[in-house]
Amino acid sequence: MKSPDLSKVTAASLLVALGIIYGDIGTSPLYVMKAIVGNRPITELLVYGGVSCVFWTLTFQTTFKYIFLTLSADNHGEGGVFSLYALVKRFGKGKLVIPTILGATTLLADGIITPPISVASAVEGLEDLVPNLPTIPIVIAILSGLFFFQRFGTQKVGSLFGPIMALWFGMLLVLGITEIVHHPEIFKALNPIYAYELLVEYPKGFWLLGAVFLCTTGAEALYSDLGHCGKKNIRITWVYVKIALVVNYLGQAAWLMTQGSSSLAGRNPFYAIMPQWFLLSGIIIATMAAIIASQALISGSYTLINEAISLNFWPRVALKNPTDLKGQIYIPSINTILWIGCVLMILYFKNSTHMEAAYGFSITIAMMMTSLLLGYYLVFIRKMKRLWVSLIMLIFCVIEVSFFAANIVKIKERWMFLFFELFIFMVMYVWYYARKINNRFIKFTNLAEEVPLLEQLTRDKQIPLFATHLIYLSKADKNYEIEEKIIKSIFAKKPKRADVYWFFHINRVNEPYALNYEVIELSDRVLKIVLNIGFRVQPRVELYFKKIASEWSAQRVQAFMPSVDAASRYHCEPDYQFVILEKFLSVENEFALRDGLLLRAYYWLKELSISDTKAFGLDKSDVTIEELPIVYQPVSQLTLQRKSN
């Protein structure tokens, strides 16, 4: 299976990019200017400075960093923090694990607040038509319906996303222009001097960066969705999207300048610039755009967890493919977590204004972590001169640290988030580092040296036939190695006689959709399969193995005939038996503190995750589970005296 060809630019591909990529950043005009102005008296410094900060943030963070630089860091057409990590991890020597976990954690955590703030901001426009309308039940109903329909896939409704978002950005453009014509002087706000004066001269102006940052929160998700549309389509559509966004922000600012020195008194300038006759239609379009923004983020969360599982950052969980569309997955457990989190957010914060105060903190951390990984990419893969990379990173560092400092005050509004973020971080940390401890204690042996004994066992008719084809999953990445525990499983206690012994190794590769294999024949009866599989492909081991075994049998000079003995005398069909070695902590262990905590947490998470049988797509009837006690650190001193009579 090859990666989709996203190099071509067509009208259809541009429309798809509009529908998939820009949901989050495209709905930011719903709340950004409202958050900047708040209940403050409207002044030229506040309005001009605010819209100037927005424009230059979109220019530096979104256009320069993500559209121009970061989109170039594609991993065979795929984007996102894990794809970037897969590209540069060999250069980091383990130092990039924590930044990657932090980036993924904060991106996933902020996914709980993006759908509520987008949908709530859209629905609250109804209050201009029906004062004191209870919007919370409406928002919860919309979000619940959205999460409920995830199980059916979004292939059909996805075809509508492009036209709806094209209509949305067209509406932003028209609404902005209708206000700019009344106050064309607003174009002066594009001068960066206004941004500088706001931050330096306006009382507590620096802290307004927390509200300004909301205009670019979708940039990280934009990079994560690279694989759905291709960078050419994203870069071309961004020209139109940025113009629409900037014009709408300028239009809202122009309207604010016509209001005198009074405050907004709770009004949202986004809806205030709409003609009264268009307000209901505008609210409907805004709500549809908010739903699309939420859908894009939910789908991105599934992709993020799927990649985390493949790169050993997350326990295995149930994955489903609701449609035949490649890459579209549904993760029930993540869907439930996100739904509960979104409902709790709207119940806790009540309205979008309160959510604005808590929004953006996590994304600043995600962006900082992406910048760190991007620096490695530019130096080691793009081979850019370190001086230029240092200069670029310095610019991003100043911008993002400033945003982080302005957002740090939001912790008091989002303290409950810290528990959720800590949970996600610890799951990834424990799973990754405990697996490294596990792998440290795995012992390998030369498989070629075991071949004579294995062949002798196949011919020993005194041993009952265990299976025609006996298959073990192996972590040994060298062609002629195998784990000692597998050899012990075959020969210890009750030897397992089979006609053919297969050792199946899954090799995760950096190319997202790679799927190919090679067979190493150590003898006619002992073979090793190396399956090279991309980190976005779900491993269906039994399906793949039976196809490989069928092709192997067909290519043999002499047809393969299974043994006939007392156990298989009444059928001549080959049978397949997979042996899964389930490890558990032996009571003989004496752990150091860190290793003990990591391993106990790891095996607890392993019990909560799905079994290897389900994870690798194996039929229960074809699987034998063997429990294997693991001694990592045996008791070193055992004082035991025999009592004499």
C-alpha positions, 0 to 999 in steps of 0.5 A, a space after each residue: 500500500 503506497 502513500 496517497 499522491 498528494 502532489 497534484 493541485 486541482 480544484 477538488 484537492 484545494 476544496 478538500 484542503 479548505 474543508 479539512 485543514 483550517 477548521 480550528 484556525 478558521 473559526 478564530 475570528 469568532 472570539 479573538 477580537 472579543 477576547 482582546 478588547 474584553 470589557 476595556 474602554 475602546 481606544 485606538 491603541 487597543 484596537 490598532 495594536 490588537 489587530 496589528 499583533 494578530 496580523 504579525 502573529 499570523 505572519 510569523 507563526 502560521 505563515 513563516 513557521 508552519 506554512 513555509 518551514 514546518 510543512 517542508 518537514 514532511 515524513 513521506 507526506 505525513 505531518 505532526 509531532 510524531 512524524 517529525 520525531 520519527 524523522 529526527 529521533 536518530 539524531 537526538 540520542 534519546 534527548 527528543 523523547 520528552 519534548 515529543 511526549 510534551 508536544 503530543 500531550 499538550 496537543 491532545 489535551 487542548 483538544 478537549 477545549 477547542 470543540 466547546 469554545 468553537 461551538 459555544 462561540 457560534 451558538 452564543 450568537 443566538 443570544 442577539 436574537 433571543 436574549 437570555 437563551 440557555 445555550 449550554 444544552 444546545 452546545 452539549 447536544 451538538 457536541 454529543 451528536 458529533 461524538 456519537 456519529 464518529 463510529 459511522 465515519 465521516 466519509 459522506 459528510 466530509 464531502 460537504 466540509 470543503 464547500 461549507 468552509 469555502 462559504 465560511 471564508 467568503 462570508 468572513 471576507 465580505 463582512 470584513 470589507 463592508 466594515 472596512 469601507 466605513 473606516 479605511 484608516 484601519 489598514 494603518 494597523 498593519 504597521 508593526 509599530 502599533 503592536 509594539 506600542 500596545 505591548 509596551 505602552 498600554 497598561 498590562 499590554 503584554 498580557 494581552 498576548 494571551 488573547 492574541 495567541 488565540 488567532 494561531 492556535 490551529 497552526 499546530 493542527 494544520 501541520 498534523 493534517 498535512 497527510 490529508 491534503 499535501 503541502 502544495 494544496 495547503 500553501 495555495 489555500 492559505 493565501 485565500 484563508 489568510 486574506 479572509 481572516 485578516 480582512 475580517 479582523 480588520 473589519 471587526 477593528 473598523 467597527 470597534 473604532 466607530 463605537 467611540 470610547 465605550 466598552 463592548 458590554 458583552 457584545 461580540 464584534 464578530 456578530 455585531 458587524 453582521 446585518 440584522 437580516 443576515 444574523 440567523 444565516 450567519 449563526 448557522 454558517 458559523 455553527 457548521 464551521 465550528 462543527 467542522 473545526 471540532 471534527 478535524 480536531 477529533 480526527 486528528 486526535 485519533 491519528 495522534 494516538 494511532 501514531 503513538 501506539 505504533 511508535 510505542 508511546 501509548 498502550 494498545 487500544 481498540 481501533 476501528 475502520 468505519 469506512 473504506 477510506 484510507 487512514 480514517 480510523 475510529 478509537 472508541 476509548 479516545 472518543 469517550 474521553 474527549 466527549 466527557 472532557 468537552 461536556 465537562 468543559 462547557 458545564 464548568 466554564 458556562 460560556 466561551 468568554 470564560 473558556 477564552 481565559 483558559 485556552 491556548 496555554 497548552 498549544 504554546 507548549 506544543 509549538 515550543 516542542 515542535 520548534 525544538 524538533 524542527 531545529 534538528 530537522 533543519 540542521 541534520 536533514 535540510 543541512 541548513 547552516 547552523 548560524 541561520 538555524 540559530 537565528 530562526 530558532 531565536 526568533 521563534 524562541 522570543 515569540 513563543 516564550 512571550 506567548 508562553 509567559 502571557 499564557 502562564 497566568 491561565 493556569 489558575 483558570 485551567 488547573 483541572 486541565 493539569 490532571 488530565 495533561 499529567 495523566 496523558 504525559 505519565 501514560 506516554 512516559 511509562 509506556 515508552 521507558 518501561 518498554 525500554 527496560 523490558 527490552 534491556 532484559 531480552 536475551 537473544 540467541 542465534 536462530 541458525 544454531 537452533 535449526 538442527 534441533 528444530 528439524 529433529 523435533 519436526 521428525 520426532 513422531 513420539 511427540 504429539 503434533 502441536 500444529 502444522 504451522 507454529 508461529 511466534 512473534 519476535 522482537 529480534 530485528 536481526 535476521 538470524 536472531 531469536 529470543 531465548 524465551 521463544 526457544 525455551 517455549 518450544 523445547 521446555 516442559 512439553 516440546 511443541 512439534 510442528 511441521 514448520 516453525 515461523 518467527 514473525 518480526 514486525 519492523 516499524 518503518 518511518 514511511 507512514 504507509 509502507 507494507 512489504 515483507 521478506 522471508 529468510 529461509 534457514 531451512 525447509 522447516 524453519 523460516 523468519 518473516 520480517 514485515 516492514 510496516 508503516 507507523 500509520 498501518 494497522 498490523 493484521 498479522 494473521 491476515 498477512 501471515 496466511 497470505 505469505 504462507 500461501 505464497 511460500 507454499 506455492 513457490 516451493 519446488 515440492 508441494 508442502 504436505 502436512 504431517 498425518 498422525 493420530 491428531 490430524 489423521 482425519 483432516 489434511 488441511 494445515 492449521 496455524 497456531 500463534 503462541 503469545 508469551 504473556 510476561 508478568 512480574 515474578 515475585 523474585 524481583 528486587 527493584 530499584 525505585 524508578 524501575 519498580 514504579 515504571 514496570 508496575 505501572 506498565 503492567 497495570 496499563 497493559 492489563 487495561 489495554 487490549 490483548 496482543 491477540 486483538 492488537 495483532 489481528 489474531 483469531 482466538 481459536 488460533 492462539 495459545 497464551 503462555 504466561 512467562 515470569 520475568 525476573 528483572 532484578 533478582 533478590 541479591 541477598 537472601 538470608 535463610 538458616 536451617 534450624 538444627 534439632 
